[in-house]
Amino acid sequence: MLLKVQSASVLGIEAQIIDVEVDLSLHRGRKYHVVGLPDVAIKESGERVRAAIQNCGYEFPHLGSITVNLAPADFKKEGSCYDLPIALGVLGLSGNLEPERVRDWLILGELSLDGQVRPIRGALSVALHASRKKFSKLLLPVDNTREAAIVSGIEVHPAFTLPQVMNLLNGGRAQYPPVKVNRHDLFKEQTTARPDLIDVKGQETAKRALEVACAGGHNLLMIGPPGAGKTMLAKRIPSILPAMSFAEALKTTAIHSVCGLLKGNQPFLTHRPFRAPHHTISSAGLVGGSSIPRPGEVSLAHNGVLFLDELLEFHRPVLEVLRQPLEDGEITISRAARTLTFPAQFMLAAAMNPCPCGYWNSVLKECLCTPAQIQRYRSKISGPLWDRIDLHIDVPEVSYRALTRDPSGESSKLVARRVAKARNLQLRRFHSGKHSIFCNAQMGPAQILKHCVLEEDTKKLLENAIQKLGFSARAYDRILKMARTLADLAGLENISSEHVSEAIQYRSLDRNFWDDF
């Protein structure tokens, strides 16, 4: 006897349909087998399924061999999300459920020993795939239904307990209707208070750099002594970033869902993520890894901000793995069994001290580091990685007078309006293009050639700067992108020499910084 229940597996952040085939052979001894490259959690499903079925008042087959096949069998399956479809297959073979009752359903869920249905990871990815494959009904643990119900075109039914699921599938009275979510209300629900830029005293140059970085999606590095306000500035970046579109929020939420980071009261991310990993993080933790690759911090920061505080305290090999995502907006993880690509289109914000003691070039304290120590400390950043950071800004100590003065700068709300206006200009500019470009930092060579046209005098200015400061070709492109952003902030169509000069200023700090000691 054979019964098939359709379920799903998540590979990376994409789902794939899995046929859970349950076979009962009465002429064999009492055994339970799972085939189809299962992991340990799936192999242990037999005891969970047996206990759940018996504790819910159903009869588990006492005679015969049960074989569960997870098809296709050419890749490793992991997790406990197959407990519920396996239990339904066993109950169907026992005569408690007619096979045609599960034909149009996609079913996932972990079972506890008393028959409760526990949440799973990746429910949003499963719902998106189910909608594309024209499934009409999706059965998920109740804690996962709100995130899945965001997807239109499919009914998402909640699963509380095994008896409730059996009643639903057997056509009994539906105690719990399909879950529906109003997208507009969901975005309004998550309006939370965030740190405001007006709290930062002084540092007007750094605030301007933050505005430019957010307006164009540019990467940013802040260099200054301890206590100057670098971390404080970085934590206020989300307050001036433009709101995510629904498409961006959907992709970002899917990544967090796969990693199991969604909370019950927050089934959908509407604010751009802000990730700040500790400097002891490994390469796998930063970009993703394990035998079956999972997203790392760079993917969790997709469409948001990745903040690396104390940049030079990170291990150099860890920093070097940032090259691909910073350049391509995605990261490819290769393992023996499979190669997966994760999205990683983020804005990098980093902070560092100028030397081991932190007080090189300080006006308040004397630096005690030797030139050799400073050189060794700074060499942790390679030239190619340095080139991939658009803005390098100095964040000096704040004077006593500035600290004791009442806040007088602009609030995040005012700055965010200018940033949003500049981003809207960019969205309209790139809307008709073949590539998915949302901000100036994502422009490729073709877009730079088209949208970053310079007058002759401006070209001459840039040429002189490149010759004197020794900028690379990559730095040249990034200067043009920043100049385009500065023109957008000013609401101008053409890039002027003033915009190029300011963009060069944000790049020139690295040359002076490294050489002047």
C-alpha positions in Angstrom: 0.0 0.0 0.0 1.3 3.4 -0.9 0.2 7.0 -0.2 1.8 10.2 -1.3 1.7 13.5 0.5 3.3 16.6 -1.1 5.7 18.7 1.0 8.6 21.0 0.4 12.3 21.5 1.1 14.2 24.8 1.2 17.6 24.9 -0.6 19.3 28.2 0.2 16.4 30.5 0.1 14.4 28.8 -2.6 11.9 26.0 -2.0 11.5 22.7 -3.9 8.5 20.3 -3.9 9.2 17.0 -2.1 7.0 14.0 -2.6 6.6 12.2 0.8 5.8 8.6 -0.3 4.7 6.3 2.6 4.6 2.5 2.0 3.2 -0.1 4.3 4.3 -3.7 3.6 2.4 -6.2 5.9 4.4 -9.3 4.9 7.6 -7.9 6.5 8.7 -7.5 10.1 8.0 -4.3 12.1 10.4 -1.7 10.8 10.6 2.0 10.0 12.9 3.2 7.2 13.4 6.7 5.7 15.2 6.9 2.4 16.0 9.8 0.0 19.1 11.3 1.7 17.5 12.2 5.1 19.5 13.9 7.9 19.4 12.7 11.5 16.3 14.8 12.4 14.3 13.1 9.6 15.6 9.6 10.6 14.3 10.2 14.1 10.9 11.1 12.8 9.6 7.6 13.2 9.5 7.8 17.0 7.9 11.3 17.0 5.3 10.2 14.5 4.4 7.0 16.3 4.1 8.8 19.7 2.0 11.6 18.2 -0.4 9.3 16.5 -0.9 7.1 19.6 -1.2 10.0 22.0 -3.9 11.6 19.8 -6.0 8.4 20.0 -5.2 6.9 16.6 -3.8 3.4 16.0 -0.3 3.1 14.7 0.3 0.0 12.5 1.7 -2.7 14.8 2.5 -5.1 12.0 4.4 -4.5 8.8 7.3 -2.4 7.6 6.9 1.3 6.9 9.1 2.9 4.3 9.2 6.6 3.7 10.8 8.0 0.5 11.6 11.6 0.1 11.7 12.3 -3.6 13.6 13.5 -5.5 16.4 11.6 -3.8 19.4 13.2 -5.3 20.0 15.9 -2.6 20.2 15.8 1.2 17.0 16.7 3.1 17.2 18.3 6.5 14.9 19.4 9.3 11.8 18.1 11.0 9.2 19.7 8.7 8.3 16.3 7.2 6.8 14.9 10.5 3.2 16.0 9.7 3.1 14.7 6.1 4.6 11.4 7.2 2.0 11.1 10.0 -0.8 11.8 7.5 0.6 9.2 5.1 0.6 6.6 7.9 -2.9 7.5 9.0 -4.0 7.3 5.4 -2.7 3.8 5.0 -4.4 2.9 8.3 -7.8 3.9 6.8 -8.2 7.2 8.7 -7.7 9.5 5.7 -8.7 9.0 2.1 -5.7 9.6 -0.3 -7.6 12.1 -2.5 -8.1 14.4 0.5 -4.4 15.5 0.4 -4.1 15.7 -3.4 -4.3 19.5 -3.7 -2.4 20.3 -0.5 1.2 21.2 0.3 1.9 20.2 3.9 4.7 20.9 6.3 5.1 20.8 10.1 7.0 19.3 13.0 5.1 17.1 15.5 5.6 17.1 19.2 4.9 13.8 21.1 1.4 15.0 22.1 0.4 15.8 18.5 1.0 19.6 18.6 2.3 21.1 15.4 5.5 23.1 15.9 6.8 25.9 13.6 9.3 25.4 10.8 11.8 27.5 8.9 11.4 29.0 5.4 7.6 29.1 5.3 7.6 32.3 3.1 9.9 30.6 0.5 7.6 27.6 0.5 4.5 29.8 0.0 6.2 31.6 -2.9 7.1 28.4 -4.6 3.6 26.9 -3.9 2.0 29.9 -5.6 4.3 29.5 -8.6 3.5 25.8 -8.9 -0.3 26.6 -8.8 -1.1 24.8 -5.5 -4.4 25.9 -4.2 -3.9 25.1 -0.5 -1.0 25.3 1.9 -1.1 23.7 5.4 1.5 25.1 7.9 2.0 25.4 11.6 -0.1 28.2 13.0 3.0 30.2 13.9 4.1 30.3 10.3 0.8 31.2 8.7 1.0 35.0 8.8 4.3 35.2 7.0 3.1 32.7 4.3 -0.3 34.5 3.9 1.6 37.5 2.5 1.7 35.6 -0.8 -1.4 36.1 -2.9 -3.1 33.3 -4.9 -3.0 30.5 -2.3 -5.0 29.6 0.8 -2.9 29.2 3.9 -4.5 27.1 6.6 -3.3 26.8 10.1 -2.3 23.5 11.7 -2.6 23.4 15.5 -2.7 19.7 16.4 -2.8 16.4 14.5 -6.6 15.8 15.3 -7.5 19.3 14.1 -5.6 18.6 10.8 -7.3 15.3 10.3 -10.7 16.9 10.9 -9.8 19.6 8.3 -8.6 17.2 5.7 -11.6 14.8 6.2 -14.0 17.6 5.3 -15.2 18.3 8.9 -16.4 21.7 10.0 -13.5 24.2 9.7 -12.9 25.7 13.1 -10.1 27.9 11.8 -10.6 29.6 8.4 -7.6 30.3 6.0 -5.4 33.1 7.4 -5.6 36.4 5.5 -3.2 39.3 5.9 -3.7 42.9 4.8 -0.3 44.1 3.5 -1.1 47.8 4.1 -1.9 47.1 7.8 1.2 44.9 8.2 3.5 47.8 7.1 1.7 50.1 9.6 2.0 47.6 12.5 5.8 47.7 12.6 6.3 51.5 13.0 9.0 51.5 15.8 11.0 54.2 17.4 14.6 54.3 16.1 17.6 56.4 17.2 17.5 59.9 15.8 20.4 61.7 14.1 19.6 64.8 16.1 21.1 63.0 19.2 24.6 63.3 17.7 26.4 66.4 18.8 28.9 67.9 16.4 30.2 65.7 13.5 28.5 67.7 10.8 30.9 66.4 8.2 30.2 62.8 9.2 26.4 63.5 9.1 26.7 64.9 5.6 28.7 61.7 4.5 26.0 59.5 6.0 23.3 61.4 4.0 25.3 60.9 0.8 25.9 57.2 1.5 22.2 56.5 2.2 21.0 58.6 -0.8 23.1 56.5 -3.2 23.5 53.2 -1.3 27.2 53.7 -1.0 29.6 51.9 1.3 31.0 54.0 4.1 34.1 53.8 6.5 34.4 56.1 9.5 37.9 56.6 11.0 38.5 58.1 14.4 39.6 57.7 18.0 37.5 55.8 20.6 34.4 57.7 21.8 34.2 60.1 18.8 30.7 58.8 18.0 31.4 56.4 15.1 29.1 53.7 16.4 26.4 56.2 17.4 26.4 57.6 13.9 26.2 54.1 12.4 23.2 53.1 14.5 21.3 56.0 13.1 21.7 55.0 9.5 18.4 53.0 9.4 16.5 56.1 10.5 17.4 58.0 7.3 17.2 55.2 4.8 14.2 55.1 2.5 11.4 52.6 3.2 11.6 49.2 1.5 9.4 48.4 -1.4 7.1 45.3 -1.1 9.4 43.4 -3.4 12.5 44.2 -1.3 10.7 43.4 1.9 9.5 40.0 0.5 13.0 39.0 -0.5 14.5 40.2 2.8 11.8 38.4 4.9 12.4 35.2 3.0 16.1 35.2 4.0 15.2 35.8 7.7 12.5 33.1 7.5 15.0 30.5 6.3 17.3 31.3 9.2 14.5 31.1 11.7 14.8 34.7 12.8 11.2 35.9 12.4 9.3 36.5 15.6 5.7 35.5 16.1 4.6 39.2 16.4 6.8 40.2 13.4 6.0 37.9 10.5 7.1 40.3 7.9 10.1 42.8 7.8 9.1 46.3 6.7 12.2 48.1 8.0 15.6 47.7 6.4 17.7 45.2 8.4 20.7 46.4 10.4 23.2 43.7 11.1 26.2 44.3 13.4 28.2 41.0 13.8 30.9 40.8 16.5 34.5 41.0 15.3 35.2 37.4 16.3 32.8 36.1 13.6 34.1 33.4 11.2 34.1 33.6 7.4 31.2 31.1 7.3 29.2 33.2 9.8 29.7 36.3 7.7 29.0 35.0 4.2 27.3 31.7 4.9 28.3 28.1 5.0 27.9 24.6 6.7 27.7 21.3 4.8 24.3 22.5 3.5 25.0 26.2 2.8 22.9 28.7 4.9 22.8 32.5 4.5 25.3 34.5 6.5 25.3 38.0 7.9 25.9 39.6 4.4 22.6 37.9 3.2 20.7 38.8 6.4 21.7 42.4 5.7 20.3 42.2 2.1 18.5 45.5 1.2 19.8 46.9 4.5 23.0 47.8 6.4 25.9 45.6 7.5 27.8 47.4 10.2 31.4 46.2 11.0 32.5 48.0 14.2 36.3 47.9 14.9 36.9 46.8 11.4 40.6 46.0 11.8 39.8 43.7 14.7 38.2 41.3 12.2 40.5 38.6 10.9 41.9 39.5 7.5 40.6 36.3 5.7 37.1 37.2 7.1 37.3 40.7 5.6 38.6 39.4 2.2 35.5 37.3 1.7 33.5 40.5 1.4 35.0 41.2 -2.0 32.5 39.3 -4.0 29.3 40.5 -2.3 30.5 44.1 -2.4 31.2 43.9 -6.1 28.4 41.6 -7.3 25.6 42.0 -4.7 25.5 38.2 -4.2 27.6 35.5 -2.6 28.2 32.0 -4.0 28.9 29.2 -1.5 30.3 26.0 -3.0 30.3 22.7 -1.1 30.8 19.1 -2.1 27.1 18.4 -2.4 25.8 21.6 -3.8 26.6 25.2 -4.9 24.2 27.9 -3.8 24.0 31.6 -4.5 22.5 34.0 -1.9 21.5 37.6 -2.4 23.8 40.1 -0.6 22.9 43.6 -1.8 23.7 45.6 1.3 25.2 48.9 2.3 28.5 48.4 4.2 29.1 50.8 7.1 32.4 50.3 9.0 34.3 52.0 11.8 37.9 51.8 12.8 40.5 53.4 15.0 43.5 55.0 13.1 46.0 52.9 15.1 46.2 50.2 17.8 45.9 52.7 20.7 43.3 54.7 18.7 44.9 58.2 19.2 47.0 58.7 16.1 46.7 62.3 14.9 44.6 63.1 18.0 44.6 66.6 19.5 43.6 65.4 22.9 45.8 62.5 23.6 49.3 61.4 22.5 49.6 58.3 20.3 52.0 55.8 21.8 52.2 53.5 18.8 55.4 53.1 16.7 55.3 53.5 12.9 55.8 49.7 12.5 52.8 49.0 14.8 50.6 51.4 12.9 51.7 50.0 9.5 51.0 46.4 10.7 47.7 47.4 12.1 46.5 49.1 8.9 47.7 46.4 6.6 44.8 44.2 7.7 42.8 46.0 5.0 43.9 45.0 1.5 43.9 47.5 -1.4 41.1 45.8 -3.3 38.8 45.8 -0.3 39.7 49.5 0.4 38.8 50.4 -3.1 35.3 48.9 -2.7 34.4 51.3 0.1 33.1 54.5 -1.5 33.4 57.0 1.3 36.3 57.3 3.8 35.6 60.0 6.4 37.4 61.3 9.4 35.4 61.3 12.7 37.5 63.4 15.1 36.9 63.9 18.8 34.0 66.2 19.8 35.0 69.3 21.7 33.7 70.0 25.2 31.8 73.0 23.9 30.0 70.9 21.3 29.1 68.2 23.9 27.6 70.7 26.4 25.6 72.5 23.7 21.9 71.7 23.2 21.1 69.6 20.1 20.9 71.9 17.1 21.3 69.7 14.1 18.7 68.2 11.8 16.5 65.4 12.8 16.5 62.0 11.0 13.1 62.8 9.6 14.3 65.9 7.7 17.4 64.1 6.3 15.3 61.1 5.4 13.1 63.3 3.2 16.1 64.4 1.2 17.4 60.9 0.9 14.0 59.6 -0.2 13.7 62.3 -2.8 17.1 61.4 -4.3 16.3 57.7 -4.3 13.0 58.4 -6.1 15.0 60.2 -8.8 17.2 57.1 -9.2 14.3 54.7 -9.3 12.7 56.7 -12.1 16.0 56.9 -13.9 16.6 53.1 -13.8 13.0 52.0 -14.1 13.2 51.4 -17.9 16.4 49.5 -17.8 16.8 45.8 -18.3 18.8 45.4 -15.0 17.4 45.6 -11.5 19.1 48.7 -10.3 17.6 50.6 -7.3 20.3 53.1 -6.5 23.5 54.7 -7.9 25.9 52.4 -6.1 24.5 49.5 -8.1 25.3 51.1 -11.5 27.5 49.1 -13.9 29.8 50.5 -16.6 27.0 51.0 -19.1 24.9 53.0 -16.6 27.9 55.1 -15.5 28.7 55.9 -19.1 25.1 57.0 -19.7 24.2 58.8 -16.5 27.5 60.2 -15.3 28.4 62.6 -18.2 30.9 65.3 -17.3 31.8 68.6 -18.8 35.3 69.3 -20.0 36.4 71.3 -17.1 35.0 68.7 -14.7 36.9 66.0 -16.6 40.1 68.0 -16.2 39.5 68.3 -12.5 39.0 64.6 -12.1 42.0 63.8 -14.2 44.3 65.9 -12.1 43.0 64.3 -8.9 43.5 60.8 -10.2 47.1 61.6 -11.3 48.0 63.3 -8.0 46.3 60.8 -5.6 46.8 57.6 -7.6 43.2 56.4 -7.6 42.5 53.0 -9.2 40.0 52.4 -12.0 37.5 51.1 -9.4 37.9 54.3 -7.3 37.3 56.3 -10.5 34.0 54.6 -11.0 33.0 55.1 -7.4 33.8 58.8 -7.6 31.5 59.1 -10.6 28.7 57.3 -8.8 29.1 59.5 -5.7 29.1 62.6 -7.9 25.8 61.4 -9.5 24.3 61.0 -6.0 25.4 64.5 -4.9 23.8 65.9 -8.0 20.6 63.9 -7.2 20.6 65.3 -3.6 20.8 68.8 -5.2 18.0 67.9 -7.6 20.2 68.6 -10.6 20.3 66.6 -13.9 23.9 67.4 -14.7 27.0 66.7 -12.6 29.1 69.7 -11.8 32.7 70.2 -10.7 31.4 70.9 -7.2 29.9 67.5 -7.0 33.0 65.8 -8.3 35.2 67.8 -5.8 33.1 66.7 -2.9 33.2 63.1 -4.1 37.0 63.3 -4.4 37.2 64.6 -0.9 35.5 61.5 0.4 38.1 59.4 -1.4 41.2 61.4 -0.7 41.3 60.7 3.0 42.7 57.2 2.5 45.8 58.4 0.7 46.5 61.2 3.2 45.6 58.9 6.1 48.0 56.1 5.2 50.9 58.2 4.2 51.0 61.0 6.7 52.8 59.6 9.7 
